[in-house]
Amino acid sequence: MAEPSAPAAVPPELSPSTNTSPRFSPDEVTVIFVLGGPGSGKGTQSENLVRDYGFMHLSAGDLLRVEQVREGSEYGDLIRNHIREGTIVPMEVTVVLLSNAMSNTLVNGTANTSPARFLIDGFPRKLDQAIFFEETVCPSRMTLFLNCPEDVMLARLLKRGETSGRDDDNIESIRKRFRVFEKTSMPVVHMYEKEGKVVRVEATGTKEDVYARIREGIEGKSITPI
């Protein structure tokens, strides 16, 4: 039986040691990270913010899925290799895809606001990702953190699992995802809280209740509707 192939190396041009100047200034772009445990409502509330505040919604997972099948992609083989081996795609690749998506929006003139507003959903998942993004792409304006009790998130995900067809919408997988989020993503929230850059919203009650709290929180940080 052949030995599994090693994940492809990160292209040298993406090394943190050779790319440490932010690509964009806060005068050009406003970046808000959206974090919360599985089932906290990130996707639903992101749609609301796009509609009412003119954000461009970027999902790191969606960008990776598209890039791995894009003809001529310089990162496609690397992404497929990591997915095949069950390893994490290097953060440098994820960040450059986010950065390029932002650049395309500016170049194409498709932003709805000036400066252009970007809502980055489910990223950064770890401290090193947060630091690398801010060093190479742009300092974030704030992090919207949807704080939700695990029993509420569990009930939502099990309900979704009845129709989603997702393999990970089962109790065992969900509980593992909760532990991963607590271990890897909460340090990101805590770091930004120390910097005064977190809007913490209780993500319980109706979707409308949660969105009302979000609006109050971000407008308190001078993000106004379009």
C-alpha positions in Angstrom: 0.0 0.0 0.0 1.5 3.4 -1.0 2.4 5.8 1.7 0.2 8.9 1.9 1.7 11.8 0.1 2.8 14.8 2.3 0.7 17.9 2.0 2.1 20.4 -0.5 4.3 23.1 0.8 3.1 26.7 1.1 4.4 28.8 -1.8 7.4 30.9 -0.6 5.8 34.1 -1.6 3.1 33.6 1.0 5.6 33.1 3.9 4.9 35.4 6.8 8.5 36.4 6.8 8.3 37.8 3.3 4.9 39.4 3.4 4.3 41.5 6.5 3.0 44.8 5.2 -0.8 45.2 5.3 -2.2 45.1 1.7 -5.0 47.5 2.6 -5.4 50.5 4.9 -8.5 51.1 7.1 -9.2 54.0 4.9 -9.9 51.6 2.0 -11.6 48.7 3.8 -13.6 48.0 7.0 -13.3 44.4 8.1 -15.5 42.8 10.7 -15.0 39.2 11.8 -18.0 37.2 12.7 -17.3 34.5 15.3 -19.6 32.1 17.3 -19.9 28.5 18.1 -21.6 26.0 15.6 -25.3 26.9 15.5 -24.9 30.4 16.9 -26.5 31.9 13.8 -23.5 33.4 12.0 -24.9 32.7 8.5 -28.4 34.0 9.2 -27.2 37.2 10.8 -24.5 37.8 8.2 -27.3 37.8 5.5 -29.1 40.5 7.5 -25.9 42.7 7.8 -25.2 42.4 4.1 -28.7 43.5 3.3 -28.9 46.5 5.7 -25.3 47.7 6.0 -23.8 47.0 2.6 -21.2 44.4 3.6 -19.6 42.1 1.2 -19.8 38.6 2.8 -16.7 36.5 2.6 -16.6 32.9 3.8 -13.1 31.3 4.0 -14.6 27.8 3.6 -16.5 28.8 0.4 -13.4 30.4 -1.1 -11.3 27.3 -0.5 -14.0 25.1 -2.1 -14.2 27.3 -5.2 -10.4 27.6 -5.5 -9.7 23.9 -5.4 -11.7 23.4 -8.6 -10.9 26.6 -10.4 -9.1 26.0 -13.7 -5.5 27.3 -13.6 -5.5 27.8 -9.8 -2.0 28.0 -8.4 -3.3 26.8 -5.1 -5.8 24.1 -6.2 -3.4 21.1 -5.9 -2.3 22.3 -2.5 -5.9 22.6 -1.2 -7.0 19.3 -2.6 -3.9 17.6 -1.2 -4.6 18.9 2.3 -8.3 18.0 2.1 -7.4 14.5 0.9 -5.0 13.9 3.7 -7.4 15.3 6.3 -5.0 18.2 7.3 -5.7 21.9 7.7 -5.1 24.1 4.6 -2.3 26.5 5.6 -3.5 29.8 6.9 -1.4 31.6 4.4 -3.5 30.2 1.5 -6.8 31.0 3.2 -5.7 34.5 4.0 -4.4 35.2 0.4 -7.8 34.0 -1.0 -9.6 36.4 1.4 -7.2 39.2 0.4 -7.7 38.6 -3.3 -11.4 38.5 -2.9 -11.3 41.9 -1.2 -9.0 43.2 -3.9 -11.3 42.1 -6.7 -14.2 43.9 -5.0 -12.2 47.1 -5.0 -10.9 46.8 -8.5 -14.3 45.9 -10.0 -16.0 48.7 -8.1 -18.7 46.4 -6.7 -18.5 47.6 -3.1 -21.7 49.2 -1.8 -19.9 51.6 0.6 -16.8 53.7 0.9 -14.7 52.5 2.5 -15.7 49.0 1.3 -17.1 46.9 4.1 -16.2 43.2 4.4 -17.9 40.7 6.7 -15.7 37.7 7.2 -17.7 34.8 8.5 -16.2 32.0 10.7 -12.7 33.5 10.5 -10.2 33.7 12.1 -10.5 30.3 13.8 -7.1 30.6 15.6 -4.9 33.3 17.1 -2.2 32.8 14.5 -4.7 33.3 11.7 -5.9 36.6 13.3 -2.4 37.9 13.7 -1.3 36.9 10.2 -4.4 38.5 8.6 -3.9 41.8 10.4 -0.2 41.9 9.5 -0.6 41.1 5.8 -4.1 42.2 4.8 -5.7 44.8 7.1 -6.3 45.5 10.7 -9.9 44.5 11.6 -12.4 47.1 12.8 -14.1 44.7 15.2 -15.2 41.2 15.9 -18.9 40.4 16.2 -19.1 37.5 18.7 -22.4 35.6 18.9 -22.5 34.2 22.4 -24.9 31.2 22.7 -25.3 28.4 25.3 -24.3 25.0 24.0 -27.7 23.5 24.7 -29.3 26.1 22.5 -26.8 25.6 19.7 -27.1 21.8 20.0 -30.9 21.9 19.6 -30.6 24.2 16.5 -28.0 21.9 14.9 -30.0 18.7 15.5 -33.0 20.4 14.1 -31.0 21.4 11.0 -29.6 17.9 10.8 -33.1 16.6 10.1 -33.0 18.2 6.6 -29.4 19.3 6.0 -27.9 16.0 5.0 -24.6 17.1 6.7 -22.6 14.3 8.2 -21.5 16.4 11.1 -25.0 17.4 12.3 -25.1 14.6 14.9 -24.6 14.8 18.6 -21.1 13.3 18.7 -19.7 15.5 16.0 -21.4 18.6 17.3 -19.9 18.2 20.8 -16.5 17.7 19.2 -17.0 20.9 17.3 -18.0 22.8 20.4 -14.7 21.7 22.1 -12.6 22.7 19.1 -14.3 26.1 19.0 -13.7 26.7 22.7 -10.1 25.6 22.5 -9.0 27.4 19.3 -11.4 30.3 18.6 -12.2 31.7 22.0 -8.6 32.9 22.5 -9.2 35.0 19.4 -12.3 36.6 21.1 -10.4 37.1 24.3 -7.5 38.8 22.5 -9.8 41.3 20.7 -11.8 41.9 23.9 -8.6 43.1 25.6 -8.2 45.5 22.6 -11.8 46.7 23.0 -12.7 45.4 19.6 -15.5 42.9 20.3 -19.2 43.4 20.1 -20.5 40.5 22.2 -24.2 39.7 21.5 -26.3 37.1 23.3 -27.5 34.9 20.4 -30.7 33.6 22.1 -34.3 34.2 21.5 -35.8 34.9 18.1 -33.6 35.8 15.0 -35.2 39.2 15.2 -34.2 39.7 18.8 -30.6 38.7 18.1 -30.4 41.0 15.1 -31.8 43.9 17.1 -28.9 43.4 19.6 -26.4 43.2 16.8 -27.6 46.4 15.3 -27.4 48.2 18.6 -23.9 46.8 19.1 -22.3 47.7 15.8 -24.0 51.1 15.5 -22.5 51.8 18.9 -19.2 51.3 17.0 -20.2 53.8 14.3 -21.2 51.3 11.6 -24.3 52.9 10.1 -26.9 51.4 7.8 -26.8 52.2 4.0 
